[in-house]
């Protein structure tokens, strides 16, 4: 295949994956905005389980991660992404029924299925990286995630519009939008062309996952993604309930989540360039500093502006830590090790998000919004220490995958 055709296919794939990422993240934004409030209305006096469905979302992410990667390794990326969209359609159907029946546990099942669906879509970034040459991997990852900026516009606005679509049953219409967006994703996937590893690449020697995981770069990649995502999950999950407790409306909390989603993905337009220019460890460190800024703003007060800017800063911090961790990971494995390395990274990452989402509701009910933010500080400190440790060992990381 000529270089020009190869570049065309890479660019086309990146565009398609970016739009698919936008749709997937819109589903997540709708879920984060509405699910705790739906659960809140279903529960009795004890509201501490209001974020439990979000725990099931992250359990679905965690559970689906390894099977999704292995399925894609065997049948290809497009088939795996299509299965994920089909599961998302199932989540939408279950969600509509859960709201009509006012069933908290069916809502948890809906959230679990959504998580399984999303576990497939988070491999969009790896699909772009694996089909790009080494010098374009960081930019490919970054540009696919930049597509998520549309979720800041589509997700929250769709939730606001669809909330009363099936009135008088509030929120059931949100799950109708789940189905619509998953069908749109399936339509995009028809045009995707991700080459599978060659026979030579697939047959080359592969190390055990334990040997791969002992590499310092793997450890730091996982810590960056895991802790950055954990902090973001805790604060984002708590925001709608904290704002409701402070007297803000659903529309106001949806607006905050909307700007948060934009802040998560807008920096991706230049994050890849910054990684190439300043080094991946520097960008991870800057992301950690943005997370600290989020905590400071959140602790400063409970006005609308505090919630807004805290969520913007946590979105930026997540972007740098997540893209930085993903880019760092792509430097340490061979094509024959790709599926299990990516699966291990994401499984550990989503185990953390499941834990933080699970604890957030109880901590918020028990100790309040301020304490949720304070608990983020040790997680951020771990990212900073791990980044400094790797920098002391290797200096600037070479983003070109090494032959091993």
For each residue, the residues with C-beta under 8 A, 3 or more apart:
1: 5 6 9
2: 5 6
3: 6 7
4: 7 8
5: 1 2 8 9
6: 1 2 3 9 10
7: 3 4 10 11
8: 4 5 11 12
9: 1 5 6 12 13 131 193 195
10: 6 7 13 14 128 131 132 136 140
11: 7 8 14 15
12: 8 9 15 16 191 193
13: 9 10 16 17 127 128 131 192 193 194
14: 10 11 17 18 128 132 140 143 144
15: 11 12 18 19
16: 12 13 19 20 188 189 191 192
17: 13 14 20 21 124 125 127 128 144 147 192
18: 14 15 21 22 143 144 145 146 147
19: 15 16 22 23 147 150 188
20: 16 17 23 24 81 121 124 147 185 188 189 192
21: 17 18 24 25 121 124 125 144 145 147 148 151
22: 18 19 25 26 147 148 149 150 151 154
23: 19 20 26 27 151 154 181 182 184 185 188
24: 20 21 27 28 117 118 121 122 124 148 151 185
25: 21 22 28 29 148 150 151 155 261 264 265
26: 22 23 29 30 150 151 154 155 158 181
27: 23 24 30 31 88 114 117 118 155 178 181 182
28: 24 25 31 32 114 118 151 155
29: 25 26 32 33 151 152 154 155 156 159 257 258 261
30: 26 27 33 34 155 156 158 159 162 174 177 178
31: 27 28 34 35 54 57 111 114
32: 28 29 35 36 54 236 237 240 257
33: 29 30 37 155 156 159 240 253 254 257
34: 30 31 37 38 159 163 171 174
35: 31 32 38 39 53 54 57 107 111
36: 32 39 40 50 51 53 54 237 240 241 361
37: 33 34 40 41 50 171 240 241 244 250
38: 34 35 41 42 53 99 107 171
39: 35 36 42 43 49 50 51 52 53 104 107
40: 36 37 43 47 50 241 244
41: 37 38 170
42: 38 39 102 103 104 107
43: 39 40 46 47 49 50 104
44:
45:
46: 43 49
47: 40 43 50 365
48: 361 362 365 366
49: 39 43 46 52 104 361
50: 36 37 39 40 43 47 241 361
51: 36 39 54 55 237 238 241 357 358 360 361 364
52: 39 49 55 56 108 358 361
53: 35 36 38 39 56 57 104 107 108 110 111
54: 31 32 35 36 51 57 58 111 237 357 360 361
55: 51 52 58 59 111 354 357 358
56: 52 53 59 60 108 109 111 112 115
57: 31 35 53 54 60 61 111 112 114 115 118 357
58: 54 55 61 62 115 233 350 353 354 357 358
59: 55 56 62 63 112 115 354
60: 56 57 63 64 111 112 113 114 115 116 117 118 119
61: 57 58 64 65 115 116 118 119 122 346 350 353 354
62: 58 59 65 115 119 347 350 351 353 354
63: 59 60 67 112 115 116 119
64: 60 61 67 68 84 115 116 117 118 119 120
65: 61 62 68 69 119 122 343 346 347 350
66: 69 70 343 344 347
67: 63 64 70 71
68: 64 65 71 72 80 83 84 119 120 123 343
69: 65 66 72 73 123 339 340 342 343 346
70: 66 67 73 74 339 340 343
71: 67 68 74 75 79 80 83
72: 68 69 75 76 77 79 80 81 123 339
73: 69 70 338 339
74: 70 71
75: 71 72 79 80
76: 72 79 80 194 196
77: 72 80 81 123 127 192 194
78: 81 82 189 192 194
79: 71 72 75 76 82 83
80: 68 71 72 75 76 77 83 84 120 123
81: 20 72 77 78 84 85 120 121 123 124 127 185 189 192
82: 78 79 85 86 186 189
83: 68 71 79 80 86 87 120
84: 64 68 80 81 87 88 116 117 118 119 120 121
85: 81 82 88 89 117 120 182 183 185 186 189
86: 82 83 89 90 182 186
87: 83 84 90 91 113 116 117 120
88: 27 84 85 91 92 113 114 117 118 178 179 181 182 185
89: 85 86 92 93 178 179 182 183
90: 86 87 93 94 113
91: 87 88 94 95 110 111 113 114 117 175 178
92: 88 89 95 96 175 176 177 178 179 182
93: 89 90 96 97 175 179
94: 90 91 97 98 106 109 110 113 175
95: 91 92 98 99 107 110 114 172 174 175 178
96: 92 93 99 100 166 172 175 176
97: 93 94 100 101 103 106
98: 94 95 101 102 103 106 107 109 110 175
99: 38 95 96 102 107 169 170 171 172 175
100: 96 97 169 172
101: 97 98 106
102: 42 98 99
103: 42 97 98 106 107
104: 39 42 43 49 53 107 108
105: 108 109
106: 94 97 98 101 103 109 110
107: 35 38 39 42 53 95 98 99 103 104 110 111
108: 52 53 56 104 105 111 112
109: 56 94 98 105 106 112 113
110: 53 91 94 95 98 106 107 113 114 175
111: 31 35 53 54 55 56 57 60 91 107 108 114 115
112: 56 57 59 60 63 108 109 115 116
113: 60 87 88 90 91 94 109 110 116 117
114: 27 28 31 57 60 88 91 95 110 111 117 118 178
115: 56 57 58 59 60 61 62 63 64 111 112 118 119
116: 60 61 63 64 84 87 112 113 119 120
117: 24 27 60 64 84 85 87 88 91 113 114 120 121 182
118: 24 27 28 57 60 61 64 84 88 114 115 121 122
119: 60 61 62 63 64 65 68 84 115 116 122 346 350
120: 64 68 80 81 83 84 85 87 116 117 123
121: 20 21 24 81 84 117 118 124 185
122: 24 61 65 118 119 125 346
123: 68 69 72 77 80 81 120 126 127 342 346
124: 17 20 21 24 81 121 127 128 144
125: 17 21 122 128 129 141 144 145 326
126: 123 129 130 326 330 338 342
127: 13 17 77 81 123 124 130 131 194
128: 10 13 14 17 124 125 131 132 140 141 143 144
129: 125 126 132 137 140 141 326 327 330
130: 126 127 194 330 335 338
131: 9 10 13 127 128 140 194 195
132: 10 14 128 129 136 137 139 140
133: 136 137
134: 137 399 400 401
135: 276 399 400
136: 10 132 133 139 140
137: 129 132 133 134 140 141 327 330 399
138: 141 142 271 272 275 276 280 323 327 399
139: 132 136 142 143 272 273 276
140: 10 14 128 129 131 132 136 137 143 144 272
141: 125 128 129 137 138 144 145 272 323 326 327 330
142: 138 139 145 146 268 269 270 271 272 273 275 323
143: 14 18 128 139 140 146 147 268 269 272
144: 14 17 18 21 124 125 128 140 141 147 268
145: 18 21 125 141 142 148 265 268 271 319 322 323
146: 18 142 143 149 265 266 268 269
147: 17 18 19 20 21 22 143 144 150 265
148: 21 22 24 25 145 151 152 261 264 265 268
149: 22 146 152 153 261 262 265 266 268 269
150: 19 22 25 26 147 153 154
151: 21 22 23 24 25 26 28 29 148 154 155 261 265
152: 29 148 149 155 156 258 259 260 261 262 263 264 265 266
153: 149 150 156 157 258 262
154: 22 23 26 29 150 151 157 158
155: 25 26 27 28 29 30 33 151 152 158 159 257 258 261
156: 29 30 33 152 153 159 160 254 255 257 258 261
157: 153 154 160 161 258
158: 26 30 154 155 161 162 174 177 181
159: 29 30 33 34 155 156 162 163 174 177 254
160: 156 157 163 250 251 254
161: 157 158 165
162: 30 158 159 165 173 174 176 177
163: 34 159 160 170 171 173 174 250
164: 167 170 173
165: 161 162 172 173 174 176 177
166: 96 169 172 173 176
167: 164 170 173
168:
169: 99 100 166 172
170: 41 99 163 164 167
171: 34 37 38 99 163 174 175
172: 95 96 99 100 165 166 169 175 176
173: 162 163 164 165 166 167 176 177
174: 30 34 95 158 159 162 163 165 171 177 178
175: 91 92 93 94 95 96 98 99 110 171 172 178 179
176: 92 96 162 165 166 172 173 179 180
177: 30 92 158 159 162 165 173 174 180 181
178: 27 30 88 89 91 92 95 114 174 175 181 182
179: 88 89 92 93 175 176 182 183
180: 176 177 183 184
181: 23 26 27 88 158 177 178 184 185
182: 23 27 85 86 88 89 92 117 178 179 185 186
183: 85 89 179 180 186 187
184: 23 180 181 187 188
185: 20 23 24 81 85 88 121 181 182 188 189
186: 82 85 86 182 183 189 190
187: 183 184 190
188: 16 19 20 23 184 185 191 192
189: 16 20 78 81 82 85 185 186 192
190: 186 187
191: 12 16 188
192: 13 16 17 20 77 78 81 188 189
193: 9 12 13
194: 13 76 77 78 127 130 131
195: 9 131
196: 76
197: 201 202 335 336 338
198: 201 202 335
199: 202 203
200: 203 204
201: 197 198 204 334 335 336
202: 197 198 199 335 336
203: 199 200 336
204: 200 201 334 335 336
205: 334 336
206: 334 336 337 340
207: 211 212 334 337 404
208: 211 212
209: 212 213 340 341 344
210: 213 214
211: 207 208 214
212: 207 208 209 215 218 332 333 337 340 341 344
213: 209 210 218 219 344
214: 210 211 218 219
215: 212 218 219 332
216: 219 220 389 390 393 394
217: 220 221 328 329 331 332 390 394 397
218: 212 213 214 215 221 222 329 332 341 345
219: 213 214 215 216 222 223 386 390
220: 216 217 223 224 281 284 325 328 386 387 389 390
221: 217 218 224 225 325 326 328 329 332 345
222: 218 219 225 226 325 329 345 348 349
223: 219 220 226 227 325 382 383 386
224: 220 221 227 228 284 287 321 322 324 325 328 383 386 387
225: 221 222 228 229 321 322 325 326 329 345 349
226: 222 223 229 230 325 348 349 352
227: 223 224 230 231 321 352 379 380 382 383
228: 224 225 231 232 287 288 291 317 318 320 321 322 325 383
229: 225 226 232 233 318 321 322 349 350 352 353
230: 226 227 233 234 352 353 355 356 379
231: 227 228 234 235 291 294 314 317 318 356 376 379 380
232: 228 229 235 236 264 314 315 317 318
233: 58 229 230 236 237 353 356 357 360
234: 230 231 237 238 356 357 359 360 372 375 376
235: 231 232 238 239 294 298 310 311 314 372 373 376
236: 32 232 233 239 257 260 311 314
237: 32 36 51 54 233 234 356 357 360 361
238: 51 234 235 241 242 360 361 364 369 372
239: 235 236 242 243 253 256 257 260 307 311
240: 32 33 36 37 243 244 253 257
241: 36 37 40 50 51 238 244 245 361 364
242: 238 239 245 246 302 307 364 369 372
243: 239 240 246 248 252 253 256 307
244: 37 40 240 241 247 248 250 253
245: 241 242 369
246: 242 243 302
247: 244
248: 243 244 252 253 304 307
249: 252 253
250: 37 160 163 244 253 254
251: 160 254 255
252: 243 248 249 255 256 304
253: 33 239 240 243 244 248 249 250 256 257 307
254: 33 156 159 160 250 251 257 258
255: 156 251 252 258 259 308
256: 239 243 252 253 259 260 304 307 308 311
257: 29 32 33 155 156 236 239 240 253 254 260 261 311
258: 29 152 153 155 156 157 254 255 261 262
259: 152 255 256 262 263 308 311 312 315
260: 152 236 239 256 257 263 264 311 312 314 315
261: 25 29 148 149 151 152 155 156 257 258 264 265 315
262: 149 152 153 258 259 265 266 315
263: 152 259 260 266 267 311 312 313 314 315 316 319
264: 25 148 152 232 260 261 315 316 318 319
265: 25 145 146 147 148 149 151 152 261 262 268 315 319
266: 146 149 152 262 263 269
267: 263 270 271 316 319 320
268: 142 143 144 145 146 148 149 265 271 272 319 323
269: 142 143 146 149 266
270: 142 267 273 274
271: 138 142 145 267 268 274 275 283 319 320 323 324
272: 138 139 140 141 142 143 268 275 276 323 327
273: 139 142 270 276 277
274: 270 271 277 278 283
275: 138 142 271 272 278 279 280 283 323 324 327 399
276: 135 138 139 272 273 399
277: 273 274
278: 274 275 282 283
279: 275 282 283 396 397
280: 138 275 283 284 324 327 328 397 399
281: 220 284 285 324 328 387 390 391 396 397
282: 278 279 285 286
283: 271 274 275 278 279 280 286 287 320 323 324
284: 220 224 280 281 287 288 320 321 324 325 328 383 387
285: 281 282 288 289 384 387 388
286: 282 283 289 290 320
287: 224 228 283 284 290 291 316 317 318 319 320 321 322 324 383
288: 228 284 285 291 292 317 321 380 383 384 387
289: 285 286 292 293 317
290: 286 287 293 294 313 314 316 317 320
291: 228 231 287 288 294 295 313 314 317 318 321 376 380 383
292: 288 289 295 296 377 380
293: 289 290 296 297 313 317
294: 231 235 290 291 297 298 310 311 313 314 317 373 376
295: 291 292 298 299 310 373 374 376 377 380
296: 292 293 299 300
297: 293 294 300 306 309 310 313
298: 235 294 295 306 307 310 369 370 373
299: 295 296 370 373 374
300: 296 297 306
301: 306
302: 242 246 306 307 369
303: 306 307
304: 248 252 256 307 308
305: 308 309
306: 297 298 300 301 302 303 309 310
307: 239 242 243 248 253 256 298 302 303 304 310 311
308: 255 256 259 304 305 311 312
309: 297 305 306 312 313
310: 235 294 295 297 298 306 307 313 314 373
311: 235 236 239 256 257 259 260 263 294 307 308 314 315
312: 259 260 263 308 309 315 316
313: 263 290 291 293 294 297 309 310 316 317
314: 231 232 235 236 260 263 290 291 294 310 311 317 318
315: 232 259 260 261 262 263 264 265 311 312 318 319
316: 263 264 267 287 290 312 313 319 320
317: 228 231 232 287 288 289 290 291 293 294 313 314 320 321
318: 228 229 231 232 264 287 291 314 315 321 322
319: 145 263 264 265 267 268 271 287 315 316 322 323
320: 228 267 271 283 284 286 287 290 316 317 323 324
321: 224 225 227 228 229 284 287 288 291 317 318 324 325 383
322: 145 224 225 228 229 287 318 319 325 326
323: 138 141 142 145 268 271 272 275 283 319 320 326 327
324: 224 271 275 280 281 283 284 287 320 321 327 328
325: 220 221 222 223 224 225 226 228 284 321 322 328 329 345
326: 125 126 129 141 221 225 322 323 329 330
327: 129 137 138 141 272 275 280 323 324 330 331 399
328: 217 220 221 224 280 281 284 324 325 331 332 397
329: 217 218 221 222 225 325 326 332 333 341 342 345
330: 126 129 130 137 141 326 327 333 399 401
331: 217 327 328 397 398 399 400 401 402
332: 212 215 217 218 221 328 329 341 401 402
333: 212 329 330 337 338 341 342 401
334: 201 204 205 206 207 337 338 401 404
335: 130 197 198 201 202 204 338
336: 197 201 202 203 204 205 206
337: 206 207 212 333 334 340 341
338: 73 126 130 197 333 334 335 341 342
339: 69 70 72 73 342 343
340: 69 70 206 209 212 337 343 344
341: 209 212 218 329 332 333 337 338 344 345
342: 69 123 126 329 333 338 339 345 346
343: 65 66 68 69 70 339 340 346 347
344: 66 209 212 213 340 341 347 348
345: 218 221 222 225 325 329 341 342 348 349
346: 61 65 69 119 122 123 342 343 349 350
347: 62 65 66 343 344 350 351
348: 222 226 344 345 351 352
349: 222 225 226 229 345 346 352 353
350: 58 61 62 65 119 229 346 347 353 354
351: 62 347 348 354 355
352: 226 227 229 230 348 349 355 356
353: 58 61 62 229 230 233 349 350 356 357
354: 55 58 59 61 62 350 351 357 358
355: 230 351 352 358 359
356: 230 231 233 234 237 352 353 359 360
357: 51 54 55 57 58 233 234 237 353 354 360
358: 51 52 55 58 354 355 361 362
359: 234 355 356 362 363
360: 51 54 233 234 237 238 356 357 363 364 372
361: 36 48 49 50 51 52 54 237 238 241 358 364 365
362: 48 358 359 365 366
363: 359 360 366 367 371 372 375
364: 51 238 241 242 360 361 367 368 369 372
365: 47 48 361 362
366: 48 362 363
367: 363 364 370 371 372
368: 364 371 372
369: 238 242 245 298 302 364 372 373
370: 298 299 367 373 374
371: 363 367 368 374 375
372: 234 235 238 242 360 363 364 367 368 369 375 376
373: 235 294 295 298 299 310 369 370 376
374: 295 299 370 371 377
375: 234 363 371 372 378 379
376: 231 234 235 291 294 295 372 373 379 380
377: 292 295 374 380 381
378: 375 381 382
379: 227 230 231 375 376 382 383
380: 227 231 288 291 292 295 376 377 383 384
381: 377 378 384 385
382: 223 227 378 379 385 386
383: 223 224 227 228 284 287 288 291 321 379 380 386 387
384: 285 288 380 381 387 388
385: 381 382 388 389
386: 219 220 223 224 382 383 389 390
387: 220 224 281 284 285 288 383 384 390 391
388: 285 384 385 391 392
389: 216 220 385 386 392 393
390: 216 217 219 220 281 386 387 393 394 397
391: 281 387 388 394 395 396
392: 388 389
393: 216 389 390
394: 216 217 390 391 397
395: 391
396: 279 281 391
397: 217 279 280 281 328 331 390 394
398: 331 402
399: 134 135 137 138 275 276 280 327 330 331
400: 134 135 331
401: 134 330 331 332 333 334
402: 331 332 398
403:
404: 207 334
